[in-house]
Amino acid sequence: MSIFILEIGTEELPARFFPKLSDDLGQAVGKGLTEALIGFESVETFTTPRRVVVVADGLAQTQRSEEELVSGPPRRIAFGEDGQPSKAALGFAKTQGVDIADCFIQTSDKGEYLAVRKTMGGGTSIDLLPGICVAAIAGLQFPKKMRWGSGDFGFGRPIQWLLALLDEQVVDFEVAGIRSGRRTCGHRVHGPGPFEVPAAAAYQDVIREQCKVVLSRDERSDIIRRQANELAAAVGGSVVWKDDLMIEVVGLVETPVVILGDFDSSFLEVPREVLLTSMESHQKSFGVEAPDGTLLPHFISTLNLEPKDRSLVKKGWERVLRARLEDARFFWKTDLAAEVNDWLSGLDNVIYLKGLGSTGDKTRRLEILCADLGERIDPSLKADAARAGRLSKADLLSGMVGEFDELQGLMGGIYAARRGESKAVADALYQQYLPAGPGSPVPSSLCGAILSMADKADTLAGCFGLGKVPTGANDPYALRRAALGIIRIVLDFDLKIDLGQLLKAAQDTYKGINWKLEPEEIHAQLMDFFAGRLKAYFTGKGFETLVVEAALGAGFSDLCALARRIEALAEFSRRDDFQQAVLTFKRAANIIVKQGGAEGVTLTGGYDPSLFEEDQEKALASHLDEIAPTWDKLWAEADFASLLGLLGELRPDVDAFFDGVMVMCEDDTLRLNRLNLLQALVSRLGRLADFSALQV
């Protein structure tokens, strides 16, 4: 078995391209090898700022040989009456690269067809790998491609070299005017090269020993963490790690060297969030905190080389950060001196979204919507929630957010606390943009949850009203994320609110807007949109698609009840009698849908026991009456598992009803009474799930 290595050497690639680029290359090469019938044991990828590498270990030297049966035209078309092959048969043989004498008649369930057996594979890997490499490189996608020289080939950054080896052999191909070989380049300072790699097995040693490059991202990350933790511990602190920043830093260095920098302790008067943002956003550095969580006047930076004079480099980093911190302190003091009412007035001059008024208009809508939500969820929060809604976007006019836009909301909460607003208001402002994504936490305070939901509902209602609905992967206003945020907040806080009412209230706060659709149509689209998001959310949690669809079909305005119904239905679906139960209840629902509508009257579920003639219909009606109080009690308690258990108890009576009772009898009165008996059953079924959506 062999080792294959492909290294794409480039000018420095932006860290944001990783790790997707690494994953894409590995998948492309793995797929290419599989399709080419070349066996391999593993495919591993590596990235540094100047290279993307894929290593395929345990590679077979030749393709697998496989026999394939290829069917051609039917016999009646392949041969004429004289038994001679037709043009269709000859064309088939030519297309398959065989002589007509090699073809034969294959008999199958569909009839007799001309066929041929072909042996696939058997080629050598060294001959097939060039095509795989070219296709893999050309297929890589980037946020934006560059073109260089006179060529039209695009890549993330100009390609400088290509190394491709199968053991000792060069895999020969050309991309963007560069021919592959066995040369690689190393660290620009410590091991620039180029260096010859004698064999694929020697690649890792050449990269480490001669190129002075740490190839593995995980290893670079471990080096940074170990060195940083040691430096932070030496000053009595620990590193404030941020995973996203670590991914970026690891993508910026080939030979990581960590240094500890200092800044004047007077800057600690500036909020922690601002100091960390200054370090992280502009300097790609990490903060250092004391055991009690307060920041220390130090920072951690990662270099891409071992400097000759560490102290000189350290002073350079400190000088640059000091300028950033000076700016931050200036904005902090200036913002504290500003009047919040001036900011609120200024919001009227900031366009929120064309067609939806100003940002000031949005805050007034949020004031109303937050008060409404507060009244429903916790009346004691009504005033604070309304105040938070009005102040929610004020910090957009602060100098700090103008400099660090990622601090919007956070600075609003910090400034509100300094100005004497209640803790509930300050916390709500601080948390209003949570959750920021699938992995982001929801607000920790109830007032924050109210403001976040109101903000997202307002955005959804406005965008849908203007026809700005997500399509495919296009979602410029992050409406899917907004809907998911509302879902997560409601479920995490176990809020007893009606989703339909929330969205309707958000629509009603808009005044004087020229909508693209009627409000009822907008609301219907919003509810359909949420149905899709709910389906994605719960299937993402591992629930079966049909179970989720059946639960959604019974309604989803109460999201917490929906979640419990899905859990109960999923458990019910694991019962041995689930399939038979579904068939029974689907039969009842189908009769109501098909036959009930044909009667031309509305079925109410009210029936007259005195009209029952058969024992089976009497037994079913009696059982329905018997469980009614228990059903209502369990429904009030949202005990859906027990409710499904009651349906299980009813099933024998329902089966007996269908076996012994003619529902669609000649007598109009009896027929309608029996349909209403089934309607009484189906109305209970329909509150739990749409059983017609379940397929067994």
C-alpha positions in Angstrom: 0.0 0.0 0.0 1.2 3.5 -0.8 1.1 7.1 0.4 -0.2 9.9 -1.8 0.4 13.6 -0.9 -1.0 16.6 -2.7 0.2 20.0 -1.4 -1.1 23.3 -2.9 1.3 26.1 -2.1 -0.1 29.6 -2.2 0.4 33.1 -1.1 -0.9 33.6 2.4 -4.5 32.5 2.5 -7.0 34.4 4.8 -7.7 32.5 8.0 -11.4 32.7 7.4 -11.0 30.3 4.5 -10.2 27.6 7.0 -11.3 25.0 8.0 -13.8 24.7 5.2 -11.1 24.7 2.5 -9.4 21.8 4.3 -12.6 19.8 4.5 -13.6 20.5 0.9 -10.2 19.3 -0.5 -10.3 16.1 1.6 -13.8 15.3 0.5 -13.0 16.1 -3.2 -9.9 13.8 -3.2 -11.7 11.1 -1.3 -14.6 11.2 -3.7 -12.3 11.1 -6.7 -10.4 8.1 -5.4 -13.7 6.3 -4.6 -15.2 7.0 -8.1 -11.9 5.9 -9.7 -12.1 2.6 -7.8 -8.8 3.3 -6.0 -8.8 1.8 -2.6 -7.4 3.8 0.4 -7.4 3.5 4.2 -7.7 7.2 5.2 -7.6 10.7 3.9 -6.3 13.5 6.2 -6.0 17.2 5.5 -3.8 20.0 6.8 -3.7 23.7 6.4 -1.3 26.5 7.1 -1.4 30.1 5.8 0.7 29.1 2.8 -0.5 25.6 2.0 -3.4 23.2 1.8 -2.4 19.5 2.0 -4.2 16.2 1.6 -2.6 12.9 2.6 -4.2 9.6 1.4 -2.7 6.6 3.3 -2.9 3.0 2.4 -3.5 3.8 -1.3 -3.8 1.0 -3.7 -1.4 1.0 -6.7 -4.1 -0.1 -9.1 -7.8 0.2 -9.5 -10.2 -2.5 -8.4 -11.5 -4.6 -11.3 -15.3 -4.8 -11.5 -17.5 -6.5 -14.0 -20.5 -4.5 -15.1 -23.6 -5.6 -17.0 -24.7 -3.0 -19.4 -28.1 -3.3 -21.1 -28.9 -2.0 -24.5 -31.9 -1.9 -26.9 -34.7 -4.6 -26.7 -34.1 -7.7 -28.8 -36.9 -6.7 -31.2 -35.0 -3.5 -32.0 -31.5 -5.0 -31.8 -32.1 -7.5 -34.6 -34.0 -7.5 -37.8 -36.3 -10.3 -39.1 -33.2 -11.8 -40.8 -31.5 -12.1 -37.5 -28.8 -9.5 -38.4 -27.9 -6.8 -35.9 -29.6 -3.5 -36.5 -28.0 0.0 -36.5 -29.2 0.3 -32.9 -27.3 -2.8 -31.9 -24.2 -1.8 -33.8 -24.3 1.7 -32.3 -24.7 0.2 -28.8 -21.6 -2.0 -29.3 -19.6 0.9 -30.6 -20.6 3.1 -27.7 -19.5 0.4 -25.2 -16.2 -0.1 -27.0 -16.8 -3.8 -27.9 -17.5 -5.9 -30.9 -21.1 -6.9 -31.6 -20.0 -10.5 -31.3 -19.3 -9.8 -27.6 -22.9 -8.9 -27.0 -25.6 -11.3 -25.9 -29.3 -11.4 -25.1 -30.1 -10.8 -21.4 -33.5 -12.0 -20.2 -35.1 -10.0 -17.3 -38.5 -9.3 -15.8 -39.0 -6.6 -18.4 -38.2 -8.8 -21.4 -35.1 -9.6 -23.6 -32.4 -7.0 -24.1 -29.1 -6.8 -25.9 -26.4 -6.6 -23.2 -22.6 -6.8 -22.7 -20.4 -7.5 -19.8 -17.6 -5.0 -19.3 -14.6 -5.2 -17.0 -14.1 -1.9 -15.3 -10.9 -0.8 -13.6 -7.5 -2.3 -13.6 -5.7 0.9 -14.4 -2.8 2.2 -12.3 -3.2 4.9 -9.7 -0.3 6.9 -11.0 -2.1 7.4 -14.3 -5.5 8.2 -12.7 -4.3 10.6 -9.9 -3.5 13.6 -12.2 -7.2 13.8 -13.2 -8.3 13.5 -9.6 -5.9 16.3 -8.5 -6.9 18.7 -11.3 -10.6 18.1 -10.6 -10.2 18.5 -6.8 -8.2 21.8 -7.1 -10.5 23.3 -9.8 -13.6 22.4 -7.7 -12.5 24.3 -4.5 -14.8 27.2 -3.7 -13.8 30.5 -2.0 -15.8 33.5 -0.8 -13.9 35.4 -3.5 -11.5 34.0 -6.1 -8.3 35.8 -7.4 -6.9 35.6 -10.9 -3.3 36.5 -11.7 -1.1 36.9 -14.7 -2.7 36.4 -18.0 -4.6 33.3 -17.1 -8.3 32.9 -16.2 -7.9 30.3 -13.5 -9.3 31.4 -10.2 -8.2 30.5 -6.7 -8.3 32.0 -3.2 -4.8 33.3 -3.6 -2.2 32.9 -6.4 -0.8 29.3 -6.5 3.0 29.3 -6.0 3.8 25.6 -6.2 2.2 22.1 -6.5 3.7 19.0 -4.8 2.1 15.7 -5.7 3.8 12.4 -4.8 2.7 8.8 -4.9 5.5 7.2 -2.8 8.7 8.2 -4.7 6.9 9.0 -8.0 5.7 12.5 -9.0 2.1 12.7 -10.0 2.4 14.8 -13.1 -0.2 17.4 -13.9 -0.6 21.1 -14.5 -2.9 23.8 -13.0 -2.8 27.5 -13.7 0.4 27.2 -15.6 2.2 25.5 -12.7 3.4 21.9 -13.1 3.4 19.6 -10.2 6.7 18.2 -8.7 8.4 17.3 -5.5 9.4 20.8 -4.3 7.9 22.5 -1.3 8.6 25.8 0.5 8.7 26.5 4.1 8.4 29.3 6.7 9.3 32.6 5.0 12.0 33.4 7.6 13.0 30.2 9.4 13.0 27.8 6.4 12.1 29.4 3.1 13.4 26.7 0.8 12.5 25.4 -1.7 13.2 21.8 -0.5 13.1 18.6 -2.4 10.8 15.8 -0.9 12.3 12.5 -1.9 9.2 10.4 -1.1 5.7 10.9 0.3 6.7 9.1 3.5 9.4 11.8 4.1 7.1 14.8 3.6 6.2 15.3 7.2 9.9 15.3 8.3 10.8 17.7 5.6 8.0 20.1 6.6 9.0 20.0 10.3 12.8 19.8 10.1 13.7 21.8 7.0 10.6 24.0 6.4 10.2 24.8 10.1 6.4 24.5 9.8 4.0 23.0 12.2 1.6 21.3 9.7 -1.2 20.2 12.0 -3.8 22.9 13.1 -4.5 20.9 16.3 -0.8 20.9 17.1 -0.4 24.6 16.5 -3.5 25.2 18.7 -2.0 23.0 21.5 1.3 25.0 21.3 -0.5 28.3 21.6 -2.6 27.2 24.5 0.3 25.6 26.4 2.6 28.6 26.0 -0.2 31.1 26.7 -1.4 29.3 29.8 2.2 29.3 31.2 2.7 33.0 30.5 -0.7 33.9 32.1 -0.1 31.8 35.1 3.2 33.6 35.7 1.3 36.8 36.3 -1.3 35.2 38.4 -4.0 35.0 35.8 -5.6 32.8 33.2 -6.3 33.3 29.5 -9.7 34.5 28.4 -10.0 32.0 25.5 -12.4 32.6 22.6 -12.9 29.7 20.3 -13.6 31.7 17.1 -10.5 33.8 17.7 -8.4 30.7 18.3 -9.5 29.3 15.0 -8.5 32.5 13.3 -5.1 32.8 15.1 -4.2 29.2 14.3 -4.9 30.0 10.6 -2.5 32.9 10.7 0.7 31.2 11.8 2.9 28.3 10.6 5.4 28.5 13.5 3.5 29.8 16.6 5.4 31.7 19.2 3.4 33.3 22.1 4.3 36.5 23.9 2.8 38.2 27.0 2.1 42.0 26.6 1.2 44.6 29.1 -0.9 47.8 29.1 -1.4 50.6 31.6 -3.8 49.6 34.5 -5.6 52.9 34.1 -7.4 51.4 31.0 -9.2 49.0 33.3 -11.7 51.7 34.0 -13.1 50.9 30.5 -15.6 48.0 30.5 -14.2 44.5 30.2 -16.2 43.9 27.0 -14.6 46.9 25.3 -11.1 45.9 26.3 -11.5 42.4 25.1 -13.0 43.6 21.8 -10.1 45.9 21.3 -7.6 43.1 21.9 -9.5 40.4 19.9 -10.8 42.4 16.9 -7.9 44.6 16.1 -4.9 42.7 17.6 -6.1 39.1 17.4 -4.9 38.8 21.0 -6.5 37.2 24.1 -7.1 38.9 27.4 -5.9 37.7 30.8 -8.2 37.6 33.9 -7.6 37.2 37.6 -9.2 34.3 39.5 -12.2 36.6 40.5 -12.9 37.2 36.8 -11.6 40.8 36.6 -9.2 41.6 33.8 -5.5 42.0 34.4 -3.4 44.6 32.5 -1.9 42.0 30.2 -2.7 40.4 26.9 -1.6 37.3 24.9 -0.4 37.6 21.3 0.8 34.9 18.9 3.7 35.6 16.5 4.5 33.7 13.3 8.2 33.5 14.0 10.8 33.4 16.8 12.0 37.1 17.0 15.6 38.0 17.6 14.5 40.5 20.2 11.3 39.5 22.0 11.3 42.7 24.1 11.4 44.9 21.1 8.5 43.0 19.4 6.6 43.0 22.7 6.9 46.8 22.9 5.6 47.1 19.3 2.5 45.2 20.1 1.9 47.2 23.3 2.3 50.5 21.4 -0.4 49.5 18.9 -2.8 48.2 21.5 -2.3 51.3 23.6 -3.5 53.4 20.7 -6.6 51.2 20.4 -7.3 51.5 24.1 -6.9 55.2 24.1 -9.6 55.4 21.4 -11.8 53.1 23.4 -11.4 55.2 26.6 -12.2 58.4 24.7 -15.4 56.9 23.3 -16.3 55.5 26.8 -16.0 58.9 28.5 -17.7 60.8 25.6 -20.6 58.3 25.6 -21.1 58.6 29.3 -21.4 62.4 29.0 -24.0 62.1 26.2 -27.8 62.3 26.9 -29.7 59.2 26.1 -32.7 61.3 24.9 -30.4 62.8 22.3 -29.6 59.4 21.0 -33.3 58.5 20.9 -34.1 61.6 18.9 -31.2 60.8 16.6 -32.6 57.4 15.8 -35.4 59.1 13.9 -32.8 60.0 11.3 -31.5 56.5 11.0 -33.2 54.3 8.3 -34.2 50.9 9.7 -35.1 49.3 6.4 -36.4 51.0 3.3 -40.2 50.9 3.5 -40.3 50.3 7.2 -39.5 53.7 8.6 -36.7 54.8 10.9 -34.9 53.0 13.7 -36.7 55.3 16.0 -40.0 54.0 14.7 -38.7 50.5 15.4 -38.0 51.3 19.0 -41.5 52.7 19.5 -42.9 49.5 18.0 -40.7 47.4 20.3 -41.9 49.5 23.3 -45.5 48.6 22.5 -44.8 44.9 21.7 -42.6 44.4 24.7 -45.3 45.9 27.0 -47.8 43.5 25.4 -45.5 40.5 25.9 -44.6 41.5 29.4 -48.3 41.8 30.3 -48.9 38.2 29.0 -45.8 36.6 30.4 -45.1 38.4 33.7 -47.1 41.6 34.4 -44.5 42.8 36.9 -42.1 43.2 34.0 -44.4 45.2 31.8 -42.9 48.6 32.5 -39.3 47.4 32.4 -39.9 45.5 29.1 -41.5 48.5 27.5 -38.6 50.7 28.6 -36.1 48.2 27.3 -37.9 48.2 23.9 -37.7 52.0 23.6 -34.0 52.1 24.6 -33.0 49.0 22.6 -31.3 50.7 19.7 -30.1 53.9 21.4 -26.5 52.7 21.6 -26.3 52.6 17.8 -25.5 56.3 18.0 -22.8 55.9 20.6 -19.2 56.5 19.7 -18.3 53.1 21.0 -20.7 51.1 18.8 -19.6 53.3 15.9 -16.1 52.1 16.4 -16.9 48.5 17.5 -20.2 47.5 15.9 -20.0 44.0 17.5 -20.6 45.7 20.8 -24.2 46.9 19.9 -26.6 45.8 22.6 -23.8 45.1 25.0 -22.9 48.8 25.3 -26.6 49.6 25.5 -26.8 47.4 28.6 -23.6 48.8 30.2 -24.6 52.5 29.6 -28.2 51.8 30.9 -26.8 50.4 34.2 -24.4 53.4 34.5 -27.4 55.8 34.0 -29.5 54.2 36.7 -31.9 52.1 34.7 -33.2 49.0 36.4 -31.2 45.8 36.3 -34.0 44.2 34.3 -33.7 46.9 31.6 -29.9 46.8 31.6 -29.8 43.0 31.3 -32.5 43.0 28.5 -30.5 45.5 26.5 -27.3 43.6 27.0 -28.9 40.3 25.9 -31.3 41.5 23.1 -29.4 40.0 20.2 -29.2 36.5 21.7 -29.3 33.9 20.4 -27.0 35.0 17.6 -26.9 31.5 16.0 -27.6 27.8 16.6 -24.7 27.5 19.1 -25.3 30.8 20.8 -27.0 31.0 24.2 -30.4 32.4 24.7 -30.9 35.4 27.0 -30.5 34.5 30.6 -33.1 37.1 31.9 -36.8 37.0 31.2 -36.9 40.6 30.3 -34.0 40.0 27.8 -36.1 37.1 26.4 -39.1 39.4 25.9 -37.0 42.1 24.1 -35.2 39.5 21.9 -38.5 37.9 20.8 -40.1 41.3 20.2 -37.1 42.5 18.1 -37.1 39.3 16.0 -40.9 39.2 15.5 -40.8 42.9 14.4 -38.2 42.1 11.9 -40.0 39.1 10.6 -43.3 40.9 10.3 -41.8 43.8 8.5 -39.7 41.8 6.0 -42.5 39.4 5.2 -44.9 42.4 4.7 -42.5 43.8 2.1 -42.1 40.5 0.4 -38.5 40.0 1.5 -39.0 36.3 2.1 -36.0 33.9 2.3 -35.5 31.9 -0.8 -33.2 28.8 -1.0 -29.9 29.8 0.6 -30.7 33.5 0.2 -31.6 35.1 3.5 -30.0 38.5 3.7 -32.0 39.6 6.7 -31.3 36.5 8.7 -35.0 35.7 9.1 -34.4 31.9 9.6 -32.1 32.8 12.4 -34.7 35.1 13.9 -37.4 32.5 13.8 -35.1 29.9 15.3 -34.2 32.4 18.0 -37.9 32.9 19.0 -38.4 29.1 19.0 -35.4 28.5 21.2 -36.4 31.2 23.7 -40.0 30.1 24.0 -38.9 26.5 24.6 -36.0 27.3 27.0 -38.1 29.6 29.1 -41.2 27.3 28.8 -43.3 30.3 27.9 -47.1 30.0 27.6 -47.5 32.3 24.7 -49.4 31.9 21.4 -47.0 32.2 18.4 -49.8 33.3 16.2 -50.8 36.1 18.6 -47.2 37.2 18.9 -46.8 37.5 15.2 -50.2 39.2 14.8 -49.2 41.7 17.5 -45.9 42.4 15.7 -47.8 43.1 12.5 -50.3 45.4 14.3 -47.5 47.7 15.7 -46.7 48.8 12.1 -48.7 51.8 11.0 -49.0 53.5 7.6 -46.8 50.9 5.8 -47.5 50.1 2.1 -47.6 46.3 2.4 -47.1 44.1 -0.6 -49.8 41.7 0.6 -52.9 41.8 2.8 -52.2 41.4 6.5 -54.0 38.0 6.6 -51.8 36.7 3.8 -48.6 38.0 5.5 -49.7 36.3 8.7 -50.3 33.0 6.9 -46.9 33.2 5.2 -45.3 33.8 8.6 -47.0 30.8 10.1 -46.0 28.6 7.2 -42.4 29.9 7.6 -42.4 29.0 11.2 -43.8 25.5 10.4 -40.8 24.9 8.2 -38.4 26.2 10.9 -40.0 24.1 13.6 -39.7 21.0 11.4 -36.0 21.7 10.8 -35.5 22.4 14.5 -37.1 19.2 15.8 -35.8 16.9 13.1 -32.4 18.4 13.9 -33.0 17.1 17.5 -33.3 13.6 16.1 -37.1 13.2 15.9 -38.4 11.3 12.9 -39.7 13.6 10.1 -43.2 11.9 9.9 -43.6 12.2 13.7 -42.8 16.0 13.6 -45.0 16.6 10.6 -47.9 14.7 12.3 -47.5 16.8 15.4 -47.2 20.1 13.4 -50.4 19.1 11.6 -52.3 19.3 14.8 -51.2 23.0 15.3 -48.2 24.7 16.7 -49.2 28.0 18.1 -48.3 26.7 21.6 -44.6 25.8 21.0 -44.1 24.2 24.4 -47.1 22.0 24.0 -45.9 21.1 20.5 -42.5 20.0 21.9 -44.3 17.7 24.5 -46.6 16.3 21.8 -43.6 15.5 19.6 -41.9 13.7 22.5 -45.0 11.8 23.4 -45.8 10.9 19.8 -42.2 9.7 19.3 -42.5 7.4 22.4 -45.9 6.2 21.1 -44.4 5.4 17.8 -42.0 2.9 19.5 -44.9 0.8 20.8 -45.5 -2.6 19.2 -49.1 -1.7 18.3 -48.3 1.7 16.8 -48.7 0.7 13.2 -52.2 -0.9 13.8 -53.2 2.1 15.9 -52.2 4.5 13.2 -54.1 2.6 10.5 -57.2 2.6 12.8 -57.2 6.3 13.5 -56.3 7.2 9.9 -59.3 5.3 8.8 -61.6 7.3 11.1 -60.0 10.6 9.9 -60.3 9.6 6.2 -64.0 8.8 6.6 -64.6 12.2 8.1 -62.6 14.0 5.4 -64.2 12.1 2.5 -67.7 11.2 3.6 -68.3 14.0 6.1 -67.8 16.7 3.4 -70.1 14.8 1.0 -73.0 15.1 3.5 -73.1 18.9 2.9 -73.4 19.6 6.7 -71.0 20.6 9.3 -70.1 17.7 11.7 -70.0 19.0 15.3 -69.1 15.8 17.1 -72.4 15.9 18.9 -74.3 12.6 18.7 -77.6 11.2 20.0 -77.1 7.9 22.0 -80.7 7.0 21.5 -80.2 6.6 17.8 -77.5 4.0 18.1 -78.6 0.5 17.0 -75.5 -1.6 17.0 -73.7 -2.7 20.2 -70.3 -1.6 18.7 -71.4 2.0 18.3 -73.0 2.1 21.7 -69.7 0.7 23.2 -67.6 3.3 21.4 -69.9 6.2 22.4 -69.9 4.9 26.0 -66.1 4.7 26.2 -65.8 8.2 24.7 -68.2 9.6 27.3 -66.3 7.7 30.0 -62.9 9.1 29.2 -64.0 12.7 28.5 -63.3 14.1 32.1 -60.0 12.3 32.2 -59.1 13.6 28.7 -59.9 17.2 29.6 -57.8 16.9 32.8 -54.8 15.4 31.0 -55.1 18.0 28.2 -55.0 20.8 30.8 -51.9 19.2 32.3 -50.3 18.7 28.9 -49.8 15.1 29.7 -49.8 14.0 26.1 -48.2 10.6 26.7 -51.2 9.6 28.8 -53.6 11.1 26.2 -52.0 8.8 23.6 -52.4 6.0 26.1 -56.2 6.8 26.2 -56.3 6.6 22.5 -54.7 3.2 22.7 -57.5 2.1 25.1 -60.1 3.3 22.6 -58.7 1.5 19.6 -60.3 -1.9 20.3 -63.7 -0.2 20.4 -62.9 1.7 17.2 -61.8 -1.5 15.4 -65.0 -3.2 16.6 -67.1 -0.2 15.4 -65.6 -0.5 11.9 -66.1 -4.3 11.8 -69.7 -4.2 13.0 -71.2 -0.8 12.0 -72.2 0.4 8.5 -71.3 4.1 8.8 -72.6 5.1 5.4 -76.0 3.5 5.8 -79.2 4.4 3.8 -80.9 6.2 6.7 -79.8 9.9 6.7 -80.3 10.4 10.4 -78.4 7.2 11.4 -75.6 8.0 9.0 -75.2 11.6 10.3 -75.2 10.4 13.9 -72.5 7.8 13.2 -70.4 10.4 11.4 -70.7 12.7 14.3 -69.6 9.9 16.6 -66.5 9.5 14.5 -66.1 13.3 14.5 -66.0 13.2 18.3 -63.2 10.8 18.1 -61.3 12.5 15.3 -61.6 15.9 17.0 -59.6 14.4 19.9 -57.1 12.8 17.6 -56.6 16.0 15.7 -55.6 17.9 18.8 -52.7 15.4 19.4 -51.5 14.8 15.8 -52.5 14.6 12.2 -52.5 10.8 12.0 -53.1 11.0 8.2 -49.5 12.3 7.9 -48.1 9.1 9.4 -47.2 6.4 7.0 -46.9 2.9 8.2 
